[in-house]
Amino acid sequence: MTDINTQKIDFKNGIILGRDDAPVKLVEFTNLRCPYCRQWWQKRHNLIAEYVAAGRVQHVIKLFDKEKPSLAAGDVMHHHVPQDESAPDVISSIFETQDDWGNLDTLEDVADYAVNTLGLTLQNYKEMSTKIKNETLESGVFFIPTMIVNDQVFDQKIALEDLKALLN
């Protein structure tokens, strides 16, 4: 992983799940087209959701519109994710269908899939997307998924025991 300046991470920008007074803040930079992000979500989301529900963790999801052709379909999907407590279920649905929409011919087809198949609507995403892009430039976040707890930076390969230690 690259050197990341964790002091430049904005805990108030993103999809915020959980209590503001939670003792642990988990920030997750992700792209919905990335297979490694999907792997992380499918392996660890339920565990993180338990910590959020218990008030122990605040989870800040940052849908990172990376300017990379292979991830462009994910950027389109980001623009359809609601920025509220329904986001985790929507993200799960998007990841579950990634193999279907991820290989569509055009980005317009991806947007149509989001609306017509997943029942999503285009969100007011531009301000948040721009802030997240700027944050990644300022902090040095380049790879996805990138997760941060306090000043600890890790990716989807973190061992379960190590993740639990950070979240406790």
C-alpha positions in Angstrom: 0.0 0.0 0.0 1.1 3.6 -0.5 1.9 5.9 2.3 -1.4 7.4 3.4 -1.7 10.6 5.5 -4.5 9.5 7.9 -4.7 13.1 9.2 -6.2 14.1 5.8 -9.1 11.6 6.2 -12.5 13.3 6.5 -14.8 11.3 8.8 -17.8 13.5 7.9 -17.8 12.9 4.1 -19.2 9.6 2.8 -22.1 7.4 3.7 -22.0 7.5 7.5 -23.4 4.5 9.4 -23.6 4.3 13.1 -23.3 6.7 16.0 -21.1 9.8 16.0 -19.9 8.9 19.5 -18.8 5.4 18.5 -15.4 4.8 20.0 -14.0 3.4 16.7 -14.2 5.0 13.3 -13.8 2.7 10.2 -13.3 4.5 6.9 -13.7 2.3 3.8 -12.7 3.5 0.3 -14.3 1.2 -2.2 -15.5 1.0 -5.8 -18.5 -1.2 -6.6 -16.9 -2.7 -9.8 -13.8 -3.8 -8.0 -13.7 -7.6 -7.4 -11.5 -7.2 -4.3 -13.9 -4.6 -2.9 -16.7 -7.1 -3.4 -14.7 -9.8 -1.7 -14.1 -7.6 1.3 -17.8 -6.6 1.5 -19.0 -10.1 1.3 -16.6 -11.5 3.8 -16.6 -8.7 6.4 -19.7 -6.5 6.1 -21.9 -8.6 8.5 -19.2 -8.4 11.2 -18.8 -4.7 10.7 -22.6 -4.2 10.8 -22.7 -6.0 14.1 -20.2 -3.6 15.6 -22.1 -0.6 14.1 -25.4 -1.9 15.6 -23.8 -2.3 19.0 -22.7 1.3 18.9 -19.0 0.4 18.9 -18.1 1.4 15.4 -19.0 4.2 13.0 -18.6 3.0 9.4 -17.9 5.7 6.8 -18.2 4.3 3.3 -16.5 6.3 0.6 -17.6 5.3 -2.9 -14.4 6.2 -4.9 -15.0 7.2 -8.5 -11.6 6.1 -9.8 -10.7 7.3 -13.2 -9.9 3.9 -14.5 -11.7 2.4 -17.5 -12.2 -1.0 -15.8 -13.9 0.6 -12.8 -16.1 3.1 -14.7 -19.2 1.0 -14.4 -18.7 1.1 -10.6 -18.6 4.8 -10.8 -22.0 4.8 -12.5 -23.4 2.5 -9.8 -22.0 4.8 -7.0 -24.3 7.6 -8.4 -27.3 5.5 -7.6 -26.5 4.5 -4.0 -28.6 6.4 -1.4 -26.6 8.2 1.2 -28.6 6.9 4.2 -29.1 3.8 6.3 -30.4 1.9 3.3 -27.0 2.1 1.6 -25.6 -1.3 2.9 -28.5 -3.3 1.5 -28.2 -1.4 -1.8 -24.4 -2.0 -1.9 -25.0 -5.7 -1.2 -27.4 -5.9 -4.1 -25.0 -4.2 -6.4 -22.1 -6.4 -5.4 -24.3 -9.6 -5.8 -25.1 -8.6 -9.3 -21.7 -7.2 -10.2 -21.1 -10.0 -12.8 -24.3 -9.0 -14.6 -23.9 -5.2 -14.8 -20.2 -5.1 -14.8 -19.9 -6.5 -18.3 -22.6 -4.5 -20.0 -21.6 -2.8 -23.2 -22.0 0.9 -22.3 -22.1 3.0 -19.1 -25.7 4.0 -20.2 -26.6 0.3 -20.0 -25.2 0.2 -16.5 -27.3 3.2 -15.4 -30.3 1.5 -17.0 -29.6 -1.7 -15.1 -29.4 0.3 -11.8 -32.8 1.9 -12.5 -34.7 -0.8 -14.2 -33.3 -4.0 -12.6 -32.2 -2.9 -9.2 -34.9 -0.2 -8.8 -32.5 2.5 -7.9 -32.7 6.2 -8.7 -29.9 8.7 -9.6 -28.8 10.4 -6.4 -27.4 13.9 -5.9 -23.8 12.6 -5.8 -21.5 15.2 -7.4 -20.5 17.1 -4.3 -19.7 14.0 -2.3 -17.9 12.4 -5.2 -15.7 15.5 -5.8 -14.9 15.7 -2.1 -13.9 12.0 -2.0 -11.7 12.4 -5.1 -10.0 15.4 -3.5 -9.5 13.6 -0.2 -7.8 10.7 -2.0 -5.4 13.0 -3.7 -4.6 14.9 -0.4 -4.3 11.8 1.7 -2.5 9.5 -0.7 -5.3 6.9 -1.0 -4.8 5.2 -4.3 -5.7 1.5 -4.0 -9.1 0.0 -3.4 -10.3 -1.3 -1.1 -8.5 0.8 1.5 -9.7 0.8 5.0 -8.6 3.0 7.9 -9.1 2.6 11.7 -7.5 5.4 13.6 -4.0 5.6 12.0 -4.0 1.9 10.9 -4.4 1.4 7.1 -5.2 -2.0 5.7 -6.8 -3.8 2.7 -9.1 -6.8 2.2 -6.3 -9.2 3.1 -6.4 -8.3 6.8 -6.8 -11.4 9.0 -10.1 -11.7 10.9 -8.4 -11.6 14.3 -6.5 -8.5 13.3 -9.6 -6.7 12.2 -11.5 -7.6 15.4 -8.6 -6.3 17.4 -8.8 -3.0 15.6 -12.6 -2.8 16.0 -12.6 -3.6 19.8 
